[in-house]
Amino acid sequence: MQRFVIHGGVPLEGSVTPSGNRNLALPLLAASLLTDEPVSLHNVPRSTIVEDMLSILSELGVEIEEHNKHTLTLRARNVQSTNLNTPLCQKLRASVLFAGPMLARYRHVTLPILGADVIGRRRIESYFTGLGELGAQVEVTDGYYLETTGLRGTDCFLVEASVIGTENLLMAATLAEGQTVIHNAASEPHVSDLARALRLMGASISGIGTNNLEVQGVKKLHGAQIEINPDHIEVGAFIAMAAATHGQVNIRTSRELELGSMPHIFERMGISMDIQTASIIIPYEQSLKIDEEFEHSVPQIQDGAWPAFPTDLMSMMMVLATQCNGTILFYEKMYEARMFFVDYLMSMGAKVILCDQHRALVVGPSQLYGVPSGLPSPEIRAGFAMIGAALCAKGQTAINNTEQVDRYYEDFDAKLRGLGARITRESN
């Protein structure tokens, strides 16, 4: 077990390059099963969850060639099993992404029961509902067994705009007979990028970037060269950390990113940024003052389906709010346990009122103080947020459970050190 040890109060300065989007890399790895031709992925983030996904593919018989750390070629021409009920899959929630490609190409797949998430309940049925409408039979015992005599296009309305549900349905529909229309589809950047990647592989998809996707099934997909875009959540975290520490950071994005409502929400926190084609610059001397609402009501940030503010940045934004002048209410709609990390923020000196399991009121600015004895990282976003709080704090803070951050983000502490942060790893 390792922990991060952070000496706070140092402004972040310099340039940083965020990793490729892990939420795009995972479905792309699964999508390699849709063809027996080589699929090359560039800018692959090598977090531990991606490594686990690669291990599963290797166990299935997929050939993996590593050109360099971030460029891989996968070829699924000798897949030996469709039974994914293994210990590795049981701990990897993303293994459910194999359902769509396996059904489309091999007509059956066995998956483990997916574990619970510490941030709250996540509905499993949304992952499989669309596959059922395409013609898959789903049997639930000690796992999930899905089979089909042949997938056929359909007009499908997703009750929940689930990212994984949309991705599974999208991948399966590429090889289904006829046309599939997906209503209320998720439209997050990684979902749109997955659709574009499938088109590079020969899929016929229209409506990309909207909540209505149309897929005309084809007989076969082929190989492709696919570039993974930078992770907009990691970009958002660097924006918040740069501003909260009163630093100046150039976030090199290599291309213009889809950011949805993120710039608008940061502006409401008093943060200005220079968004260019291949970078986002966070300058010195941010005002860090929360804009007041009309009639002087308490401002509010709430998450929602894209392009609304992403739930994965809510914890980090609460840390940023502790350094802003003003009062703001955070309304986390999606998960009933994400707000519980605020106890740790309050132990550092933050002025936060936890109204209920979905809402918290933050009053700033607050001087945060380090906790040398250590704080836990209950889940990845809370771990991210606690690192941000430690960077702002006076004194030393230890953040336990480094594997939470490592699981989703590659070398995040090294990137912070490159910006001048005093952060090291130690064994507990």
N, C-alpha and C positions, 0 to 999 in steps of 0.2 A: 504493500500500500504506500502511496506517495501523497504528498500534499504540496500546494503552492505556498511559498512564503513571500509576502509582498510588503515592501516598505513604501507607504503612500506619500502623497503630497508632491509628486514629481509630474510636471506637465508632459504629456505625450507630444513628441516632436519628430518630424521626418516623414518618410514615405513608407507605405505598406501595400502589399499585394494580397488581397483576400484569396482564399482557396476556391476551387470550383465548387459548385452547388451540390452538396451531398444529397439533397432531396431530388436532384436530377440524376446524379450518378447511380443511385440505387435502382430506379426503374429502367435506366438504360442498360445496366448489367443484366437485369431480368429480360429485357427486350432482345438481348443477344441470342436468346433461345428461339426466337421467331424465324431464324434462318440458319442454314448450314454453311453460309458464306462468312468470311471474316468481317467482324465489326471492330473498327479501331476507335478508341476513345482517347481524347486529348484533354489535358488539364483535369485529370482524375484526382479528387481529394483522397489522400491516403489515411483517413481516420480509421479507427479500429472497427467501426460498423461496416465500412466499405471492405476492409480486409476480411471480415467474417463472411460477407456476401461473396467475395471472390473464393473463399475456401469452400463454400457450398457448391458453387459452380464447378470448381475443380473436382470435388467429390462426385458430382454428377457425370463427369467425363468431358466437360468443356475444356478445350485447349486454351491456355492463357499464355500469351507471349508478352513479356515486359520489355519494351524498347528503352524506356527510362522510368524514373519513379512515377511520373504522371502521365505516361502514354502506354496504353495497353491495347493488344489485339486479342479478341475472343472469337473462338470458332466452335459452334455447337453442332458438329457433324457426327459425333459418336456419344450422344447422351445415353447413359446406361440405366437410368432409373427415373421414375416420376414420383417416387416416395420420398418426401421431404420431412418425414416425421423423425428427425434426428435431434440429439441434444443441442446442436448448434442452432438449428432452426427454431427450437422451442424458446430460446432466449432472444431470438432476433425477430422483432415484430415485422420488419421489412420483408421477411421471407414470404409474406402473403402476396407480394408482388409477382411471385412465380406463378400464381394461379392462372392469370389471363394468358400468358404465353404458353404455358404447359397445355392448357385446354385447347388453345387454338392449333397447336402443332401436333400434340400427342393424344388429345382427347380425354385424358384423365390425369389427376394429380392428387396426392395425399399430403396434407399439411397438418402441423401440430395445432393444438389449442393455443391461442395467443395469450400471453401474460397480460396482467393488468398494468396500468401506467400510474406512477406515483402522482401525477398531476390530476388524476381523475379518470372517470369511466370514458372509454372511447368505443363507440358503437361498431361492433364487428359486422353486423348484417349489411351495412352500407358497402362493405368491401365485396360482397358476393351477390347482392340483389341484381345488379345489371347483368352479371354472368348468367344468372338463372333465366333472365328474360331473353338472352341469346340462345337458350336451349340447354344449359348445363343443369344437371341434377346435383343437388348438394345434400350430402348425408353427414350428420354430426353425431359422432360417438365419442371416442377418446381423442379425436382429431377431426379434420374436415376432409371428406373424400368427395371430389368433384369429378364427374364424367359427362360425356356427351356423345351422341351418335353423329354429331355434326352441328357446328354453330351456324345460326341463321340470323341475318340482320333483323333489327326490330326498331320500333319507336319507343325509346326508353326515357322515363322521367325519374331522375334521382331525387328521392325525398330529401336527402341531405347532400349538399355540394361537397362531397368527400373527395379529397385529393387522391387517396389510394383507390377509392371506388371508381373514380373517373379514369385513373391510369390503367387499372386492371381491365375495365370495360373497353377502353380505347385500344389497348394492345390486342385483346382478343378479337375485337371487331375488324381489325385489319385483314384477318384471314377468314372471316366469316362469309357465308354466302349471302350476297345482296347488300342492301344499304342499311346502316344503323344510324339513327339520329339520337344523340344524347342531349336531353334537355336538363337544365340546371346543373350543367357540368362545372366542376371547379375550373378556375381560370388563372391560378397562380402562375408566376413566370416559369416555374419548373414543369408545370403541366403543359403549357404552350410550347416550351422547348422540347419536351418529349414528343409532342405531335409533329413538330418540325423535323426532329430526328427520324421519326417513323416515315415521314415523307421522303427523306433522303434514302431510306431503305426500300422505297417503292410503294409505300402505302398511299392511298387516295383519301386525304382528309381536308375538309374545308371548315371555316368558322373558327380557326385558331385565334385564341385571344378573347373569345366570347364565351358565353355560358351555353351555347348551343353548337355542338360539334356534329358534323356529318361525315360518316366514314363509308366509303364504297369498298367492300371487300375485294381482295385480289387473291389470285391462286398461290402466289409465292412472293416472299420478300427477298432482298439481296443484301449484300454487305454494304458498308458505308464508312466514311470518315466523319466523325462527329466531335465537335468541340463543346466542352461543358462550360457554360457561362459562370462568372463569379457569383458567389453566394450573396444575395441581397440582404439576408439576415446578418451575416458577418459584417457586411458593409455598414448596416445600421448600427451594429454594436460598436464599430470603430468610430462612427460619427458621434455617438453618445459618449464614449469614453474620452475622445478628444475634447469635446465641449466641457464635460464635467471636470476634467483636470486642467482646464484653461490652457490647452495646448494648441498646436497647429499641425495638422496632419494632411498629407496628400494620399488619398486612397486611389491606387492605380487599378482601374477596372478593365482596361484593355478595349473596352467597347461601351457604348451607351446602354445602361441597364433599365429594365422596367422597375420602377420604384413605387408605383401606385400612389397611395396617400402619404407615404413616408415623408417626403419633403415638406408637405403642408403641416404635418403634425410636429416636426422638428421646428418649423417656423413659429408655431404656437408656443413653443418652449423658449423662444427668444434666440434660436440658433439660425445663423445665416450660413450658406454654403455656396460654393461656386461649382455647379455641375457642368462638366465639360464632356466631350465625346468619349474620352478614355480615362477620365479621372474625376474625383470629387474632392475639392479642397475645403478643409475646415480651417478658417483663419483664426488668429488670436482675437482677443477682446470681444468675445460673445457677450451679449447682454444677459442671457440666462434669466429672462423675466417672462413669466407666463402671461399670455394675453388674456385680458378679461373678456367675459362674455357680454352680450347686450344685457342691459338692465342689471348688470353687476352680479349675475348668477355665477355659481361656481363652475369653472371650466371642467370639461370632462373628456377623457380619452377612452374609447371603447374599441375592442377588436371586432373583427368580422371577416366574412369571406372576401377574398381579393376582388376589387382593389382597395377594400377597407384596410385598416391598420392590422398588420399580422400579429396574431396571438404570441408568436415566438419572440417578439420584441417587448412585450408588455413588462416583464420583470426588469429588463435593462432600463426602460423608460422611467420606471418608478425610482430607480437609483438616480437617474439624471434629475428627476423632479426634486430630490432632496437637496440638490445644489442650485436650484432655481428659486428666484424670488416670487413667491405667490403660493396659492393653494389650488390643488387640482385633484379631481376624483378620477380614479381608474376603475373601469367597469370591464372585468374579464368575463365575457359571456360563455366562452367555450368549455372551460375546465373548472371544476368546482374545488380543486385543491391547489391551483397555481399560486394563489395569493398567500398561502401559509408561510412562505419564506420570509415575510415581512417581519416576523419575530426577530430574525437575525439582524435585519436592518435596524430595528429599534434598539437592539443590544449595542449597536455601534453609535447610537445617538440620533438616529433619524426620528423625525416627528411624523408618525404614521398612525392613522386610526383605521383598524380593520373593521369595516362596517358589517360585513358578512362574508361568506365564502367567495363571493364574486366581486366585491367592491372594497376599495381602500382609498382613504383620503390622505394625501401627502401635503404637508406644510413645509415650505422651504424659505430660505436656505438653512441647512443644518451643518454644523461641524461634525463630521463623522470621526470616530476614534477607532484605532486598530484593536484587534482582539488576538493577542499573541498566542493564547491557549488553543485557538483554532475554532473554526466554524464549519459545519457540515455543508455539503453540496447535495441537496436532496434529489435534484434532477438537473438536466443540462442547462435549461434556461436560468434556473436559480443559481447554478454554479457560475454561469456567465455573469449574472448580475452581481454576485458576491465579489467576483474579481473586480468588476467595475467599482463597487463600493470601497474595496480595499485600496484601489489606486487613488481614490479621493481622500482617504482617511489619514488622520495624523497618527503616525506610529506604524507598528508592524501588525500584520494580520496573517494568520495561517488559514488556508482554505483546504479542507480535506476532500477526499474522493476525487482526485485528479482524473480518474478514469471516466468520470461523467463527461468532462470536457473533451478528453481524448477520444471518446467514443464517437463524437460527432464532428470535431474540428481538429484539423491537422496542425501541429506545432503552434498552437495559439499563443502559448507563453513565449516562444521564440520570436514570434512577430511583435509581441509587446516589448520584449527586450530590445528589438531593433528600433523601437520608438523611444527608447530611453527608460522604460519602466524598470523598476528594481524588483524583479520577480525571479525566483529560483524554485527548483524542485528539491524536495527532501524526502527521505524515507521516514515514515511514521515510527 
